[in-house]
Amino acid sequence: MRLFAPFSILIALASFAPAVRAEEALNQEDVSRVAEENPAALGSLSLGRPYAGALVNGVQLTSNPLLEVMQPATAWATEETRAYLEAAVAKVHAEFPGSHPIFVGDVSREPGGRLHPHASHQAGRDADISFFYLPGKQHWYQPAAANSLDLPRTWALLRALVTDTDLDAAFVDLRVQKRIYDYALASGEDAAWLDRVFGFRRKHENAPIRHAWGHFTHIHVRFYNPRAQELGRLAFGPLVEHSRFHAKVQTVRYLVRAGETAESVASRAGCSPRSLRALNSGNVAPGLVIRVPLPGQIAPVSEVVVPPRLRPTGDVLSAR
């Protein structure tokens, strides 16, 4: 007989609303105006990329029945990232009542930017989270060993992240991947679908579950943020122009010469023409002194492309 999860957990799961899709056109003029006048009204913005980014209007994760936050000062995320984490964990709690909260390590600093010792964790879309553990082993940074890893709950968590959130990647050590894969296959999951989900199977380019050395004590998850990324792209120019965010964007001044275009300047600078125009409010023409981002610094992305969620055949949950 299946037991029912606590009412509050079911409410949390049922009330999760998918983020506004990037393809739902956002008006550049309106976003620019709000970014200049009242950027807080835009909600969370994820600027740049995970390895060179910033976070504006982030939310601080706090401990609750779903999440136990280890370092609040470095637990800042976008609204979408928080919603995705809580929705995935709530699904585990609904299937397995009595589950412990997952432990959350580093996410981002409040303004984003470099967070030592990580290369990423800069734009509110990366988070270090725990596996689910067996009784007596439930603490942060516990190695995922045969005598500590709760396979049913951990697979339920990874499955929910893959099928019900806009997951970019979940980085898990190869040895742990294999253990979870064997459990999922034995539990009746479709083998062809699992081969696309787990990177070590080498059956699908950019599989969502990927190997990262040392990730046997935690999972590093990274999400696409359709709304926060798209708003960040549209608002980037006005935010920089009016000093509306705190992370440093290092640029150099450059005089556009006769015959040069946004395309040719962007090509040499290593950024996209669209991002170069955004950084300069659209004004890139011969005779103008413009700002060009230094390599490796925060720059607006040229587009936000979120791939379809990877679901097994016949899985109708949260279809999109």
C-alpha positions, 0 to 999 in steps of 0.5 A: 500500500502506497503511503501519502506524503505530508500535505505540505509537501504535496502542496509544494509539488503541485504548486510548482509552475514551470518558468516562462519560456524564453520563446515567449517574446519579451519586449526589449524596450519594456525590459530596458526601461524597467532595468533602468528605472526599477530593476528589482521589478524584473525578478531574478536575472542570470547574466553571462555564463556559468564561468563568467557571470553575475546574479541580479535580484537573487533569492537566498536559499533557506533551510526547510523540510526539503533543503538543509542549507550549509552555507547561507552566505553562498546559497544565492540563486535565481528564483527558477533554480530554487523552484527546480530544486524544491520541486525535484526534492518534493517529488522524492518526498511524495514518493518516499515519505519520511525522506531527509532533506537534501543538503545544499552546499555552494550555489552563488554569492549574492551578486554572483561572480567568482566563488572560490574555489569554483570555476562556475557557480557565478550566475545563480544556476549552479548548485552543489547538492547531496545524494540521499543517504541511508539512516546513520549516514545522513550528513553533508559531503558523505561519500556515496558508497554502497553502505551509505547511498540510498539508491531508490531516493537518489535515482528518484531525485535524478529522474525528477531533475532530468524529466521535470526541470530544465536541467543543463547537467548533473555532474556525478562521479563515474563510479556512482553513476554506474551504481545508480544506472544499474539500480535504475535498469533493474527497477524497470526503466527503459534501457534505451532512455537510460543510455541517453541519460547517463553520460558514461554509456556514450550513447547520447551527446551532452547526456544530462548526467555527466562525469566529474572527478571528485563528485562522489560526495555531492552532485553539481547541478546546473539549470537552464533558466529560461526567464532569468537568462532571457531577461538577463540578456535583454537587460544587460546593456541598460544594467551596465550603462546605469551601473545596476549590478555589482559584479565587475564587467571589465571592458576596454575602450575601442575606436571603431575604424572606417570599414569596421562593423559590429560583426568584425569587431565582435569576431576579434573580441571573441563575443557575439555581434548581438552582445557587443551591441547590447553592451553599447546600447546598439551603437557600433559604427565607425568613428564611435568609441565603444566598450568591448568586453575583455576575454573571460569577463561577463558578456551577454549571451547572444541567445537563450536556447533551452532543449526539450526535457528528456523523458522516456517514451510514455512518460506524460508527467509535466509534458511540454 
